[in-house]
Amino acid sequence: MALYYNVAEKEGLHPLHSGKRKYYAVLRSVGCVNERGLAKYVASDTELSVREAETVIELLQKIVVRELLDGKKVKFGELGTFSLTVNSIGCDSVDEVDSDKIKRIKLNFRPGKNMKKAFSSATFLQVEE
């Protein structure tokens, strides 16, 4: 398995390089696996049918959303943890802060140990655009 990247020219990201053009590696996707694809993998390694595995995946999605909206973090073992944060407008006093100042909800994902370990052994191949 390898991760594919190409090279893109961008303005320097660091403040000291502002205005200078730099070249960066940018990952390129080779496709997308959907719920049915995941269900096929689950079914091939278990005694579940593809339809049963799809049902489990659909239920997990609903449960994860419900638990996050209930203010909980959701940990998927060593895969990682999902949590929510918010972006809000800054106020001059504590009394000014209310829910109207919340601009948006952000979904965060923190990879677990196994995922971090898997990423550390990634290999990369450069592709041309």
N, C-alpha and C positions, 0 to 999 in steps of 0.2 A: 504494500500500500504506500502511496506517495501523495503528497499535497502538491498541487500545481500552482505556479505563480508566473506572473509576467512582470515586466518593469514599467513603472509609470513615473513620469516627470511631474513634480509638484513643487509648489513654493515650500521652502524650508519650514518645518513644523516647530522648530525650537526658536524662541524669541531672538537668540543671537544670530540666527540664520534668516531672519525675516527679509523677504525680498529676493533672496538667493534661490535659484532653482536647484532642486536635488532630485535624485533618482531613488525610488523606493520599490521594494518587492510588494506585490499585491496578489493575494490569493485569488484563484479562479475556481469556481464551482464546476464540477463535472456532472452535476445532475442533482436530483432531489428524490428522496424516498418519502412516500406518503404513508398514510395510515394502513392502507392495504398492503403495501410493501413490508412495513414493519410487522403486520399481522402474519404475513407469509413466513417471515423469519421466526416469529414466535411459534407458529404452528409446526414448522419443520423441526424444532427442538423440544417440543412438548407433545402431549396427547390431545391438545386443543385443535379444533378445526380452525380454518382461516376465519370463518364468520365469528366463532367464539372469541378468538384472539382480537378481532376488530371490535367486538362488543366491550371487551376488557379495556382496550385502548381508549375507546370513546368514553367509558365510565371514568377512567383515570383522568382524562382531560376535564371533565365536569367537576370531579372531586377536587382536583388541583385548583381550579378557578374558585370554587366555593370556599376552600380553606384559605386561600390567599385573601379573598374579599372579607373573610372573617378575621383578618389580622394575624394569621399564622404564617410561619415559614413552612415550606414543604421540602422535606429532605428525601431524596431518592437514593438511599444507601450511599454507596461510594460514587455514584454518578455525579451527584451534586445537590445543591439546595437552591430553591426558588424563593424569592422574597420580593416584596413591593417597597418602593420608596416614593416620595412625591417631590415635585418641584413647586416652589411657592414664591410669591412675591414677598420681598423683604419689607418689613415695617419698622417704624421708628420706636414703637412701644409694644409691649406685650398685649395690651388691650386692643390693639388694632388687628391682631392676628385672628383670623377666623377661617372657616372652610372656603369662603369666597376667594381667598388669597391663593388657594391651591390651583396651580395651572394644569398639572397633568400627573398621572401615575406612571411610574417607570417600573418595569419588570427587571429584576436582577437575577443572575444565575451565577452561583459560585461553584466551580467544578470541585468534585471530591478528589481524594487521594488517587484512586485508580485512574480517573480521567487525566489528572495532571501527569501521572506516571506515563500513561499512554502517549500524551502529547510530547513528553520529553524525548521520546524515541522516534518522533516523526522524521520522515525524509522528504526532501523537496526536489521538484523537477521544474526547470524553467521552460515555459512555453512561449511561443511567439503569438502575437495578436493577429 
